[in-house]
Amino acid sequence: MEKYISDKWYTSSWNFLDIVRENLKFKDKIKIHDVTLRDGEQQAGLVMTAEQKIRLAEKMAEVGIHRIEAGMPAVSKQDSDAIKEIVKRNLGPEIFGFARCMVEDVKRAADCGVKGIVIEIPSNEQMIREAYGWTLDKAVDLSIKATQAAHEAGLYTVFFPIDMTRANIDWVLSLVEKVAADGYMDALAIVDTMGGLAPHTVPFLVDIVKERIKKPIELHFHDDFGLGSANSIMGLAAGADVVHTTISAAGERAGNASYEDIAMALLTMYDVNIGLNYSQIYPLSKLFRSMVNFPVRANRGIIGENIFKIESGIVAGWYENVKNTNPLLVSPYLPELVGHDPTEIVLGKHSGSPSIDHWLEKYHVSLNEEQKNELLNKIKLKAYQKCGLLDENDFSGLLKEYL
């Protein structure tokens, strides 16, 4: 089979033209670093209990998420206890903690038993002076001391410069180089805290960082312009090693890059399999959303409730013609690839004759063409009155007139 088409997906062959792919630099072992339990919970009004965080960590391990940022111990005792329990369960993924650039924060994370730590520091000079009220020297000094403490505790240390993409690039990289030299750093995250980075800029930025910082590169992109996942894919294609994501794009303000979007795009459009149990993608999203009352739009790609529901009469006809031979002609991937509910023909204002035929067959009822047209008109009217789809009871009620 060609890379753009398999028994589970069918995307564009144009994605695999040599001229399109000539500058792609994907690493062999890309890692997902999920931050749902920390940055995801920073979404306004979103709260998870320790038990819920542990359950989600277990499910993320089932999906095959490579790293779980289990939380920030300094936030609360409940967060600290949840991190300790997640570590204790030895689920498989690497467990990381998150800390401000304070030695005490680092010690708390180390006491939880995590393997690695993400240490944040403001890197935009304006933010340091105006939002934090610090001098630039203080920012540098705190960074060095905190990373030294992490190294002494034996933690894999990721340096996390807040608001990096709106800062002066020379200042940021000089800061990082000083921390790497005088403090310690295993990896550097490119952090687009406010989501203001454009996709075409990402490869340029990754290249500049890699020229000066000879460490693995991680990506942490927010979704304020709906570009978090696209930016992340561009960064991975430029050679980044790790991408920070959340379940279903939860997170501060507009959320973070969605691991679902990134993983599925890599698999079906770039021939990059990052080793996930893809059939658990939808179940994980559903579990998370049920826990925290986190709705997403019904037609949201990959995780939306209605994406495999067909209302349009013409598309229902296409599906009926190919469902047993080539269902990928009406969908870029099959629902079972992500563990979604099967494709379903539903009844609504835009239904057509193929929709009626499908439902009549489902009920083992035979009507003549005139009756079918009458029934279709009544279905359309009922949908118009409901401002929504018909359910089984609605259809049964309308069908009784013909039985």
C-alpha positions as CSV (number, residue, x, y, z in Angstrom):
1,M,0.0,0.0,0.0
2,E,1.0,3.6,-0.6
3,K,1.9,5.6,2.6
4,Y,-1.2,7.9,2.1
5,I,-3.6,5.0,2.0
6,S,-4.0,1.8,4.1
7,D,-6.8,-0.3,5.3
8,K,-7.5,2.3,8.0
9,W,-6.9,5.7,6.4
10,Y,-6.9,7.5,3.0
11,T,-5.3,11.0,2.9
12,S,-3.7,13.0,0.1
13,S,-1.0,11.5,-2.1
14,W,0.4,15.0,-2.5
15,N,1.6,14.9,1.1
16,F,4.2,12.3,-0.1
17,L,5.7,14.0,-3.2
18,D,9.4,14.2,-3.0
19,I,9.5,17.9,-3.5
20,V,7.0,18.3,-0.6
21,R,9.0,16.1,1.8
22,E,12.6,17.1,0.9
23,N,13.0,19.4,3.9
24,L,11.4,17.2,6.6
25,K,13.7,16.2,9.4
26,F,11.5,14.1,11.8
27,K,13.4,12.4,14.5
28,D,13.2,8.6,14.8
29,K,11.8,8.6,18.3
30,I,9.5,11.5,18.8
31,K,8.0,11.7,22.3
32,I,4.7,13.0,23.5
33,H,5.0,14.9,26.8
34,D,1.5,15.3,28.1
35,V,0.8,18.3,30.3
36,T,-3.0,17.7,30.9
37,L,-2.6,17.1,34.6
38,R,-0.8,20.4,35.1
39,D,-1.3,22.9,32.2
40,G,-4.6,21.3,31.2
41,E,-6.0,21.9,34.7
42,Q,-5.0,25.6,34.5
43,Q,-8.0,26.1,32.2
44,A,-10.4,28.3,34.1
45,G,-12.9,26.3,36.1
46,L,-11.3,22.9,35.4
47,V,-10.5,20.9,38.5
48,M,-9.4,17.3,38.8
49,T,-9.3,15.3,42.0
50,A,-6.2,13.3,42.9
51,E,-8.2,10.1,42.0
52,Q,-9.2,11.5,38.6
53,K,-5.6,12.4,37.9
54,I,-4.4,8.9,38.7
55,R,-7.1,7.4,36.6
56,L,-6.2,9.6,33.6
57,A,-2.5,8.7,34.1
58,E,-3.5,5.0,33.9
59,K,-5.4,5.6,30.7
60,M,-2.6,7.7,29.2
61,A,-0.3,4.8,29.9
62,E,-2.7,2.5,28.1
63,V,-2.6,4.9,25.1
64,G,1.2,4.8,25.2
65,I,1.9,8.4,26.0
66,H,5.7,8.6,26.5
67,R,5.8,11.2,29.3
68,I,3.3,12.4,31.8
69,E,3.8,15.8,33.5
70,A,1.9,14.7,36.6
71,G,1.6,18.2,38.1
72,M,3.2,20.9,40.2
73,P,3.8,19.8,43.8
74,A,4.0,23.4,45.1
75,V,0.3,24.0,44.1
76,S,-1.3,21.8,46.8
77,K,-0.9,18.8,49.0
78,Q,-3.5,17.0,46.8
79,D,-1.3,17.6,43.7
80,S,1.8,16.4,45.5
81,D,0.0,13.2,46.7
82,A,-1.4,12.5,43.2
83,I,2.1,12.8,41.7
84,K,3.6,10.4,44.4
85,E,0.8,7.9,43.7
86,I,1.3,8.1,39.9
87,V,5.0,7.5,40.4
88,K,4.4,4.6,42.8
89,R,2.2,2.8,40.3
90,N,5.0,2.5,37.8
91,L,2.6,2.8,34.8
92,G,5.3,2.8,32.1
93,P,5.5,6.4,30.9
94,E,8.2,8.7,32.3
95,I,6.8,10.8,35.1
96,F,7.8,14.5,35.3
97,G,7.0,17.3,37.7
98,F,6.8,21.0,37.0
99,A,8.5,23.8,39.0
100,R,9.1,27.5,39.1
101,C,12.7,28.5,39.1
102,M,12.9,28.1,42.9
103,V,15.1,25.6,44.7
104,E,12.3,24.7,47.1
105,D,9.9,23.9,44.2
106,V,12.6,21.6,42.7
107,K,13.1,19.8,46.1
108,R,9.3,19.2,46.4
109,A,9.3,17.6,42.9
110,A,12.3,15.5,43.7
111,D,10.6,14.3,46.9
112,C,7.7,13.0,44.8
113,G,10.0,10.6,43.0
114,V,9.6,11.9,39.5
115,K,12.2,11.1,36.8
116,G,12.4,14.6,35.3
117,I,11.4,18.2,35.9
118,V,10.3,21.1,33.8
119,I,11.6,24.4,35.3
120,E,10.0,27.6,34.1
121,I,11.6,31.0,34.0
122,P,10.3,34.2,32.3
123,S,12.4,35.0,29.2
124,N,10.7,38.0,27.8
125,E,12.5,41.1,29.2
126,Q,9.3,43.1,29.4
127,M,7.5,40.3,31.3
128,I,10.5,39.9,33.7
129,R,10.5,43.6,34.6
130,E,6.8,44.4,34.4
131,A,4.8,41.3,35.2
132,Y,7.3,39.6,37.7
133,G,8.9,42.8,39.0
134,W,12.3,41.2,38.8
135,T,15.7,42.4,37.5
136,L,17.1,40.5,34.6
137,D,20.0,39.4,36.9
138,K,17.6,37.9,39.3
139,A,15.9,35.8,36.6
140,V,19.3,34.5,35.5
141,D,20.4,33.8,39.1
142,L,17.3,31.9,40.0
143,S,17.5,29.8,36.9
144,I,21.0,28.7,37.6
145,K,20.3,27.8,41.2
146,A,17.1,25.9,40.4
147,T,18.7,23.9,37.6
148,Q,21.7,23.1,39.7
149,A,19.4,21.8,42.4
150,A,17.6,19.6,39.9
151,H,20.8,18.2,38.6
152,E,22.0,17.4,42.1
153,A,18.7,15.6,42.7
154,G,19.3,13.4,39.7
155,L,16.4,14.8,37.7
156,Y,16.3,15.0,33.9
157,T,16.0,18.8,33.6
158,V,14.0,20.7,30.9
159,F,14.5,24.4,30.8
160,F,11.2,26.2,30.0
161,P,11.5,29.9,29.0
162,I,8.1,31.4,29.5
163,D,6.9,33.7,26.6
164,M,10.0,32.8,24.6
165,T,8.5,33.5,21.2
166,R,7.7,37.1,22.0
167,A,11.2,37.8,23.5
168,N,14.3,39.0,21.9
169,I,15.9,35.9,20.4
170,D,19.5,36.9,21.3
171,W,18.6,37.7,24.9
172,V,16.7,34.4,25.3
173,L,19.5,32.2,23.8
174,S,22.1,34.0,25.8
175,L,20.1,33.3,28.9
176,V,19.8,29.7,28.0
177,E,23.5,29.4,27.2
178,K,24.4,30.9,30.6
179,V,22.0,28.5,32.4
180,A,23.5,25.6,30.5
181,A,27.0,26.6,31.4
182,D,26.6,27.8,35.0
183,G,23.6,25.8,36.0
184,Y,22.3,22.6,34.3
185,M,20.0,21.7,31.4
186,D,19.3,18.4,29.7
187,A,16.8,19.8,27.1
188,L,15.3,23.1,26.1
189,A,11.6,23.8,25.4
190,I,10.6,26.4,22.9
191,V,7.7,27.9,24.6
192,D,4.9,29.8,22.8
193,T,3.1,30.8,26.0
194,M,0.6,33.2,24.3
195,G,0.1,31.2,21.1
196,G,1.4,34.0,18.9
197,L,3.7,32.0,16.7
198,A,2.8,31.4,13.0
199,P,3.4,28.0,11.4
200,H,5.8,29.3,8.8
201,T,8.0,30.8,11.5
202,V,8.4,27.5,13.5
203,P,11.1,25.8,11.3
204,F,13.1,29.0,11.2
205,L,13.0,29.3,15.0
206,V,13.9,25.6,15.6
207,D,16.9,25.9,13.3
208,I,18.2,29.0,15.1
209,V,17.8,27.3,18.5
210,K,19.5,24.1,17.3
211,E,22.4,26.1,15.9
212,R,23.2,27.6,19.3
213,I,21.9,25.1,21.8
214,K,23.3,21.7,21.4
215,K,20.6,20.0,23.4
216,P,17.3,18.1,22.6
217,I,14.5,20.5,21.7
218,E,11.0,20.3,23.1
219,L,7.9,22.2,21.9
220,H,5.3,23.8,24.0
221,F,2.7,25.7,21.9
222,H,-0.6,27.2,22.9
223,D,-3.7,27.3,20.8
224,D,-4.9,30.9,21.0
225,F,-5.1,31.2,17.2
226,G,-6.1,27.6,16.7
227,L,-2.5,26.8,15.5
228,G,-1.0,24.9,18.4
229,S,-1.1,21.5,16.8
230,A,-0.1,22.8,13.3
231,N,2.8,24.6,14.9
232,S,3.9,21.5,16.8
233,I,3.9,19.4,13.6
234,M,6.0,22.0,11.9
235,G,8.4,22.0,14.8
236,L,8.7,18.2,14.8
237,A,9.2,18.3,11.0
238,A,12.1,20.7,11.7
239,G,13.8,18.2,14.0
240,A,12.4,18.8,17.5
241,D,12.5,15.8,19.8
242,V,9.6,16.2,22.1
243,V,6.2,17.8,21.9
244,H,4.1,19.0,24.8
245,T,0.4,18.3,24.5
246,T,-2.9,18.0,26.3
247,I,-5.9,15.7,25.9
248,S,-8.4,17.4,23.6
249,A,-6.5,20.7,23.7
250,A,-7.4,21.6,27.3
251,G,-5.3,24.2,29.0
252,E,-4.7,27.8,29.9
253,R,-6.9,30.3,28.0
254,A,-7.5,28.6,24.6
255,G,-5.6,25.5,25.6
256,N,-2.5,23.6,24.3
257,A,-1.7,21.6,21.3
258,S,-3.9,18.5,21.0
259,Y,-2.0,15.2,21.1
260,E,-4.9,13.6,19.2
261,D,-4.4,16.0,16.2
262,I,-0.6,15.7,16.2
263,A,-0.5,11.9,16.5
264,M,-3.1,11.2,13.8
265,A,-1.6,13.8,11.4
266,L,1.9,12.3,11.9
267,L,0.6,8.8,11.2
268,T,-1.6,9.4,8.2
269,M,0.0,12.4,6.5
270,Y,3.7,12.0,7.3
271,D,4.2,8.3,7.7
272,V,5.5,8.8,11.3
273,N,4.2,6.3,13.7
274,I,5.0,7.3,17.3
275,G,4.0,4.0,18.7
276,L,0.6,4.9,20.4
277,N,-2.3,2.6,20.8
278,Y,-4.4,4.7,18.4
279,S,-7.6,2.8,19.1
280,Q,-7.6,4.3,22.6
281,I,-7.5,8.0,21.5
282,Y,-11.2,8.6,21.5
283,P,-11.8,6.6,24.7
284,L,-9.2,8.7,26.5
285,S,-10.8,11.9,25.4
286,K,-14.2,10.7,26.4
287,L,-13.0,9.7,29.8
288,F,-11.3,13.0,30.4
289,R,-14.3,15.0,29.3
290,S,-16.7,13.0,31.4
291,M,-14.6,13.6,34.5
292,V,-14.3,17.3,34.3
293,N,-17.4,18.4,32.3
294,F,-15.2,19.6,29.4
295,P,-17.4,19.8,26.3
296,V,-16.0,20.0,22.8
297,R,-17.9,20.8,19.6
298,A,-19.7,17.8,18.2
299,N,-17.9,18.0,14.9
300,R,-14.4,18.4,16.4
301,G,-12.0,16.4,14.4
302,I,-11.0,13.0,15.8
303,I,-12.8,13.3,19.1
304,G,-16.1,15.0,18.2
305,E,-19.3,13.0,19.0
306,N,-20.8,13.5,15.6
307,I,-18.0,13.1,13.1
308,F,-19.1,9.7,12.0
309,K,-22.7,10.6,11.8
310,I,-24.0,11.2,8.3
311,E,-27.1,13.4,7.8
312,S,-26.7,14.6,4.2
313,G,-28.8,12.5,1.8
314,I,-26.1,12.6,-0.9
315,V,-23.4,11.4,1.4
316,A,-25.6,8.8,2.9
317,G,-26.0,7.5,-0.7
318,W,-22.3,7.4,-1.2
319,Y,-21.8,5.6,2.0
320,E,-24.4,3.0,1.3
321,N,-22.7,2.3,-2.1
322,V,-19.2,1.8,-0.6
323,K,-19.7,0.8,3.1
324,N,-19.0,-2.9,2.4
325,T,-16.2,-2.3,-0.2
326,N,-14.4,1.0,0.3
327,P,-15.8,3.1,3.2
328,L,-12.7,5.3,3.1
329,L,-14.1,7.1,0.1
330,V,-16.3,9.0,2.4
331,S,-13.9,9.5,5.4
332,P,-10.1,10.1,5.7
333,Y,-9.9,7.4,8.3
334,L,-12.1,4.7,9.8
335,P,-13.7,5.2,13.2
336,E,-12.1,2.1,14.7
337,L,-8.6,3.5,14.1
338,V,-9.2,5.9,17.0
339,G,-11.7,3.8,18.9
340,H,-14.7,5.9,17.8
341,D,-18.3,4.8,17.5
342,P,-19.1,3.2,14.1
343,T,-20.4,5.3,11.2
344,E,-24.1,6.0,11.4
345,I,-26.7,7.4,9.0
346,V,-28.9,9.8,11.0
347,L,-32.2,11.5,10.2
348,G,-32.5,15.3,9.9
349,K,-33.4,18.3,7.8
350,H,-30.9,17.3,5.1
351,S,-31.8,13.6,4.8
352,G,-32.6,12.2,1.4
353,S,-33.9,9.0,-0.2
354,P,-30.9,6.9,0.7
355,S,-31.4,7.9,4.3
356,I,-35.0,6.7,4.2
357,D,-34.0,3.5,2.5
358,H,-31.4,2.8,5.2
359,W,-33.8,3.3,8.1
360,L,-36.7,1.4,6.5
361,E,-34.3,-1.6,6.0
362,K,-33.2,-1.2,9.6
363,Y,-36.9,-1.5,10.7
364,H,-37.7,-4.2,8.1
365,V,-40.4,-2.1,6.5
366,S,-41.3,-1.7,2.8
367,L,-42.9,1.4,1.4
368,N,-43.7,2.5,-2.1
369,E,-42.0,5.6,-3.6
370,E,-44.9,7.9,-2.8
371,Q,-45.0,6.9,0.8
372,K,-41.2,7.3,1.0
373,N,-41.4,10.8,-0.3
374,E,-44.2,11.6,2.2
375,L,-42.2,10.2,5.1
376,L,-39.1,12.1,4.0
377,N,-41.0,15.4,4.0
378,K,-42.4,14.6,7.5
379,I,-38.9,13.8,8.7
380,K,-37.6,17.1,7.4
381,L,-40.4,19.0,9.0
382,K,-39.9,17.3,12.3
383,A,-36.2,18.1,12.2
384,Y,-37.0,21.7,11.4
385,Q,-39.4,21.9,14.4
386,K,-36.8,20.2,16.7
387,C,-33.9,22.2,15.4
388,G,-32.0,18.9,15.5
389,L,-31.8,15.3,14.6
390,L,-34.6,12.8,14.9
391,D,-34.2,9.9,17.4
392,E,-35.6,6.4,17.3
393,N,-38.8,7.4,19.0
394,D,-39.3,10.2,16.5
395,F,-38.9,7.9,13.5
396,S,-41.1,5.2,15.1
397,G,-43.9,7.7,15.6
398,L,-43.8,8.9,12.0
399,L,-43.6,5.3,10.7
400,K,-46.7,4.2,12.6
401,E,-48.8,6.1,10.1
402,Y,-47.7,3.7,7.4
403,L,-48.0,0.4,9.3
